[in-house]
């Protein structure tokens, strides 16, 4: 079960800017990336859905 991160344009402060969003794989709720992902100092990334409270830990990234 993967986490979908599409690039979506959103109007922000009088200009168009790319703001990546995350879609929960369980409930399909969509929120901006910086509201749902937590990066820890040991390179672990944690996803937590504010809507259904689904949690995915240790998401693999390019850094490890």
VOTI-440177 format. One record per atom (N, C-alpha, C): residue number from 1; residue in three letters; atom name; x, y, z. Coordinates in Angstrom, 2 decimals. Example, Ala and Ser with C-alpha at 12.3 -4.5 7.8 and 13.67 -1.06 7.14 Angstrom:
BEGIN
+------+------+------+---------+---------+---------+
: kese : loza : miro :       x :       y :       z :
+------+------+------+---------+---------+---------+
:    1 :  ALA :    N :   13.19 :   -5.69 :    7.80 :
:    1 :  ALA :   CA :   12.30 :   -4.50 :    7.80 :
:    1 :  ALA :    C :   13.20 :   -3.30 :    7.80 :
:    2 :  SER :    N :   12.85 :   -2.25 :    7.08 :
:    2 :  SER :   CA :   13.67 :   -1.06 :    7.14 :
:    2 :  SER :    C :   12.90 :    0.03 :    7.87 :
+------+------+------+---------+---------+---------+
END
This chain:
BEGIN
+------+------+------+---------+---------+---------+
: kese : loza : miro :       x :       y :       z :
+------+------+------+---------+---------+---------+
:    1 :  UNK :    N :    0.86 :   -1.16 :    0.00 :
:    1 :  UNK :   CA :    0.00 :    0.00 :    0.00 :
:    1 :  UNK :    C :    0.90 :    1.23 :    0.00 :
:    2 :  UNK :    N :    0.95 :    1.93 :   -1.12 :
:    2 :  UNK :   CA :    1.83 :    3.08 :   -1.25 :
:    2 :  UNK :    C :    1.12 :    4.38 :   -0.97 :
:    3 :  UNK :    N :    1.88 :    5.41 :   -0.82 :
:    3 :  UNK :   CA :    1.36 :    6.75 :   -0.59 :
:    3 :  UNK :    C :    1.51 :    7.51 :   -1.89 :
:    4 :  UNK :    N :    0.45 :    8.11 :   -2.39 :
:    4 :  UNK :   CA :    0.46 :    8.82 :   -3.66 :
:    4 :  UNK :    C :    0.77 :   10.29 :   -3.41 :
:    5 :  UNK :    N :    1.76 :   10.82 :   -4.13 :
:    5 :  UNK :   CA :    2.14 :   12.22 :   -3.97 :
:    5 :  UNK :    C :    2.12 :   12.89 :   -5.35 :
:    6 :  UNK :    N :    0.96 :   13.38 :   -5.80 :
:    6 :  UNK :   CA :    0.91 :   14.09 :   -7.08 :
:    6 :  UNK :    C :    1.31 :   15.55 :   -6.90 :
:    7 :  UNK :    N :    1.77 :   16.17 :   -7.98 :
:    7 :  UNK :   CA :    2.04 :   17.60 :   -7.95 :
:    7 :  UNK :    C :    0.77 :   18.32 :   -8.38 :
:    8 :  UNK :    N :    0.29 :   19.21 :   -7.56 :
:    8 :  UNK :   CA :   -0.93 :   19.94 :   -7.83 :
:    8 :  UNK :    C :   -0.65 :   21.43 :   -7.71 :
:    9 :  UNK :    N :   -1.10 :   22.20 :   -8.70 :
:    9 :  UNK :   CA :   -0.93 :   23.65 :   -8.63 :
:    9 :  UNK :    C :   -1.99 :   24.23 :   -7.72 :
:   10 :  UNK :    N :   -1.59 :   25.07 :   -6.82 :
:   10 :  UNK :   CA :   -2.52 :   25.78 :   -5.95 :
:   10 :  UNK :    C :   -2.12 :   27.25 :   -5.94 :
:   11 :  UNK :    N :   -3.12 :   28.12 :   -5.96 :
:   11 :  UNK :   CA :   -2.83 :   29.56 :   -5.93 :
:   11 :  UNK :    C :   -2.36 :   29.91 :   -4.52 :
:   12 :  UNK :    N :   -1.25 :   30.58 :   -4.45 :
:   12 :  UNK :   CA :   -0.65 :   30.90 :   -3.17 :
:   12 :  UNK :    C :   -0.03 :   32.29 :   -3.22 :
:   13 :  UNK :    N :   -0.56 :   33.19 :   -2.44 :
:   13 :  UNK :   CA :   -0.03 :   34.55 :   -2.33 :
:   13 :  UNK :    C :    0.19 :   35.21 :   -3.69 :
:   14 :  UNK :    N :   -0.85 :   35.34 :   -4.49 :
:   14 :  UNK :   CA :   -0.84 :   36.04 :   -5.78 :
:   14 :  UNK :    C :    0.03 :   35.38 :   -6.85 :
:   15 :  UNK :    N :    0.39 :   34.13 :   -6.69 :
:   15 :  UNK :   CA :    1.17 :   33.47 :   -7.75 :
:   15 :  UNK :    C :    0.84 :   31.97 :   -7.74 :
:   16 :  UNK :    N :    1.04 :   31.35 :   -8.88 :
:   16 :  UNK :   CA :    0.83 :   29.91 :   -8.96 :
:   16 :  UNK :    C :    2.13 :   29.23 :   -8.53 :
:   17 :  UNK :    N :    2.01 :   28.25 :   -7.67 :
:   17 :  UNK :   CA :    3.18 :   27.58 :   -7.13 :
:   17 :  UNK :    C :    2.86 :   26.09 :   -7.01 :
:   18 :  UNK :    N :    3.83 :   25.25 :   -7.32 :
:   18 :  UNK :   CA :    3.63 :   23.81 :   -7.18 :
:   18 :  UNK :    C :    3.66 :   23.45 :   -5.70 :
:   19 :  UNK :    N :    2.62 :   22.80 :   -5.23 :
:   19 :  UNK :   CA :    2.55 :   22.37 :   -3.84 :
:   19 :  UNK :    C :    2.19 :   20.89 :   -3.83 :
:   20 :  UNK :    N :    3.16 :   20.00 :   -3.59 :
:   20 :  UNK :   CA :    2.86 :   18.57 :   -3.60 :
:   20 :  UNK :    C :    1.87 :   18.20 :   -2.50 :
:   21 :  UNK :    N :    0.97 :   17.29 :   -2.81 :
:   21 :  UNK :   CA :    0.01 :   16.81 :   -1.83 :
:   21 :  UNK :    C :    0.14 :   15.31 :   -1.68 :
:   22 :  UNK :    N :   -0.34 :   14.80 :   -0.58 :
:   22 :  UNK :   CA :   -0.30 :   13.37 :   -0.28 :
:   22 :  UNK :    C :   -1.73 :   12.87 :   -0.18 :
:   23 :  UNK :    N :   -1.99 :   11.71 :   -0.78 :
:   23 :  UNK :   CA :   -3.31 :   11.09 :   -0.70 :
:   23 :  UNK :    C :   -3.18 :    9.83 :    0.14 :
:   24 :  UNK :    N :   -3.98 :    9.73 :    1.19 :
:   24 :  UNK :   CA :   -3.93 :    8.56 :    2.08 :
:   24 :  UNK :    C :   -4.36 :    7.31 :    1.31 :
:   25 :  UNK :    N :   -3.57 :    6.24 :    1.40 :
:   25 :  UNK :   CA :   -3.93 :    5.02 :    0.69 :
:   25 :  UNK :    C :   -5.15 :    4.31 :    1.27 :
:   26 :  UNK :    N :   -5.53 :    4.65 :    2.50 :
:   26 :  UNK :   CA :   -6.67 :    4.00 :    3.14 :
:   26 :  UNK :    C :   -7.98 :    4.73 :    2.89 :
:   27 :  UNK :    N :   -8.03 :    6.04 :    3.18 :
:   27 :  UNK :   CA :   -9.30 :    6.78 :    3.08 :
:   27 :  UNK :    C :   -9.35 :    7.76 :    1.92 :
:   28 :  UNK :    N :   -8.21 :    7.92 :    1.19 :
:   28 :  UNK :   CA :   -8.11 :    8.82 :    0.02 :
:   28 :  UNK :    C :   -8.20 :   10.30 :    0.38 :
:   29 :  UNK :    N :   -8.05 :   10.65 :    1.64 :
:   29 :  UNK :   CA :   -8.03 :   12.05 :    2.08 :
:   29 :  UNK :    C :   -6.76 :   12.70 :    1.53 :
:   30 :  UNK :    N :   -6.86 :   13.95 :    1.10 :
:   30 :  UNK :   CA :   -5.73 :   14.65 :    0.49 :
:   30 :  UNK :    C :   -5.35 :   15.88 :    1.30 :
:   31 :  UNK :    N :   -4.05 :   16.03 :    1.55 :
:   31 :  UNK :   CA :   -3.53 :   17.17 :    2.31 :
:   31 :  UNK :    C :   -2.15 :   17.53 :    1.77 :
:   32 :  UNK :    N :   -1.69 :   18.77 :    1.98 :
:   32 :  UNK :   CA :   -0.34 :   19.15 :    1.56 :
:   32 :  UNK :    C :    0.71 :   18.27 :    2.25 :
:   33 :  UNK :    N :    1.77 :   18.01 :    1.52 :
:   33 :  UNK :   CA :    2.85 :   17.14 :    1.97 :
:   33 :  UNK :    C :    3.38 :   17.50 :    3.36 :
:   34 :  UNK :    N :    3.60 :   18.78 :    3.62 :
:   34 :  UNK :   CA :    4.22 :   19.19 :    4.88 :
:   34 :  UNK :    C :    3.30 :   19.02 :    6.09 :
:   35 :  UNK :    N :    2.03 :   18.69 :    5.88 :
:   35 :  UNK :   CA :    1.11 :   18.48 :    7.01 :
:   35 :  UNK :    C :    1.02 :   17.01 :    7.43 :
:   36 :  UNK :    N :    1.46 :   16.09 :    6.57 :
:   36 :  UNK :   CA :    1.25 :   14.67 :    6.85 :
:   36 :  UNK :    C :    2.50 :   13.83 :    7.01 :
:   37 :  UNK :    N :    3.64 :   14.31 :    6.52 :
:   37 :  UNK :   CA :    4.87 :   13.53 :    6.62 :
:   37 :  UNK :    C :    5.79 :   14.12 :    7.67 :
:   38 :  UNK :    N :    6.41 :   13.25 :    8.45 :
:   38 :  UNK :   CA :    7.38 :   13.66 :    9.46 :
:   38 :  UNK :    C :    8.71 :   13.00 :    9.14 :
:   39 :  UNK :    N :    9.76 :   13.79 :    8.98 :
:   39 :  UNK :   CA :   11.10 :   13.25 :    8.74 :
:   39 :  UNK :    C :   11.85 :   13.29 :   10.07 :
:   40 :  UNK :    N :   12.40 :   12.15 :   10.44 :
:   40 :  UNK :   CA :   13.15 :   12.06 :   11.69 :
:   40 :  UNK :    C :   14.65 :   12.15 :   11.42 :
:   41 :  UNK :    N :   15.43 :   12.43 :   12.43 :
:   41 :  UNK :   CA :   16.87 :   12.62 :   12.27 :
:   41 :  UNK :    C :   17.58 :   11.35 :   11.80 :
:   42 :  UNK :    N :   17.00 :   10.19 :   12.02 :
:   42 :  UNK :   CA :   17.63 :    8.93 :   11.59 :
:   42 :  UNK :    C :   17.19 :    8.52 :   10.19 :
:   43 :  UNK :    N :   16.68 :    9.47 :    9.39 :
:   43 :  UNK :   CA :   16.26 :    9.28 :    8.00 :
:   43 :  UNK :    C :   14.92 :    8.55 :    7.85 :
:   44 :  UNK :    N :   14.27 :    8.17 :    8.95 :
:   44 :  UNK :   CA :   12.95 :    7.55 :    8.85 :
:   44 :  UNK :    C :   11.91 :    8.61 :    8.51 :
:   45 :  UNK :    N :   10.95 :    8.24 :    7.70 :
:   45 :  UNK :   CA :    9.84 :    9.12 :    7.36 :
:   45 :  UNK :    C :    8.56 :    8.44 :    7.82 :
:   46 :  UNK :    N :    7.69 :    9.19 :    8.48 :
:   46 :  UNK :   CA :    6.43 :    8.66 :    8.99 :
:   46 :  UNK :    C :    5.27 :    9.42 :    8.37 :
:   47 :  UNK :    N :    4.29 :    8.67 :    7.86 :
:   47 :  UNK :   CA :    3.06 :    9.25 :    7.32 :
:   47 :  UNK :    C :    1.95 :    9.00 :    8.32 :
:   48 :  UNK :    N :    1.18 :   10.04 :    8.67 :
:   48 :  UNK :   CA :    0.03 :    9.88 :    9.54 :
:   48 :  UNK :    C :   -1.14 :   10.67 :    8.97 :
:   49 :  UNK :    N :   -2.23 :    9.98 :    8.65 :
:   49 :  UNK :   CA :   -3.42 :   10.62 :    8.10 :
:   49 :  UNK :    C :   -4.21 :   11.27 :    9.23 :
:   50 :  UNK :    N :   -4.50 :   12.56 :    9.07 :
:   50 :  UNK :   CA :   -5.27 :   13.28 :   10.09 :
:   50 :  UNK :    C :   -6.74 :   12.89 :   10.05 :
:   51 :  UNK :    N :   -7.17 :   12.31 :    8.95 :
:   51 :  UNK :   CA :   -8.58 :   11.97 :    8.77 :
:   51 :  UNK :    C :   -8.93 :   10.61 :    9.39 :
:   52 :  UNK :    N :   -8.20 :    9.55 :    8.99 :
:   52 :  UNK :   CA :   -8.53 :    8.20 :    9.46 :
:   52 :  UNK :    C :   -7.50 :    7.64 :   10.44 :
:   53 :  UNK :    N :   -6.42 :    8.40 :   10.71 :
:   53 :  UNK :   CA :   -5.36 :    8.04 :   11.65 :
:   53 :  UNK :    C :   -4.54 :    6.84 :   11.21 :
:   54 :  UNK :    N :   -4.54 :    6.56 :    9.89 :
:   54 :  UNK :   CA :   -3.67 :    5.52 :    9.33 :
:   54 :  UNK :    C :   -2.23 :    5.98 :    9.49 :
:   55 :  UNK :    N :   -1.33 :    5.07 :    9.89 :
:   55 :  UNK :   CA :    0.09 :    5.40 :   10.08 :
:   55 :  UNK :    C :    0.94 :    4.42 :    9.29 :
:   56 :  UNK :    N :    1.91 :    4.95 :    8.55 :
:   56 :  UNK :   CA :    2.91 :    4.12 :    7.87 :
:   56 :  UNK :    C :    4.26 :    4.64 :    8.30 :
:   57 :  UNK :    N :    5.09 :    3.76 :    8.85 :
:   57 :  UNK :   CA :    6.41 :    4.14 :    9.36 :
:   57 :  UNK :    C :    7.52 :    3.60 :    8.46 :
:   58 :  UNK :    N :    8.71 :    4.13 :    8.62 :
:   58 :  UNK :   CA :    9.90 :    3.67 :    7.91 :
:   58 :  UNK :    C :    9.73 :    3.67 :    6.40 :
:   59 :  UNK :    N :    9.23 :    4.76 :    5.85 :
:   59 :  UNK :   CA :    9.05 :    4.90 :    4.41 :
:   59 :  UNK :    C :   10.43 :    5.04 :    3.78 :
:   60 :  UNK :    N :   10.70 :    4.24 :    2.76 :
:   60 :  UNK :   CA :   11.99 :    4.26 :    2.10 :
:   60 :  UNK :    C :   12.15 :    5.54 :    1.30 :
:   61 :  UNK :    N :   13.30 :    6.20 :    1.45 :
:   61 :  UNK :   CA :   13.61 :    7.42 :    0.72 :
:   61 :  UNK :    C :   14.94 :    7.23 :   -0.02 :
:   62 :  UNK :    N :   15.31 :    8.20 :   -0.83 :
:   62 :  UNK :   CA :   16.60 :    8.11 :   -1.55 :
:   62 :  UNK :    C :   17.77 :    8.09 :   -0.60 :
:   63 :  UNK :    N :   17.64 :    8.73 :    0.56 :
:   63 :  UNK :   CA :   18.74 :    8.78 :    1.52 :
:   63 :  UNK :    C :   18.83 :    7.53 :    2.39 :
:   64 :  UNK :    N :   17.85 :    6.64 :    2.31 :
:   64 :  UNK :   CA :   17.96 :    5.43 :    3.10 :
:   64 :  UNK :    C :   16.70 :    5.06 :    3.71 :
+------+------+------+---------+---------+---------+
END
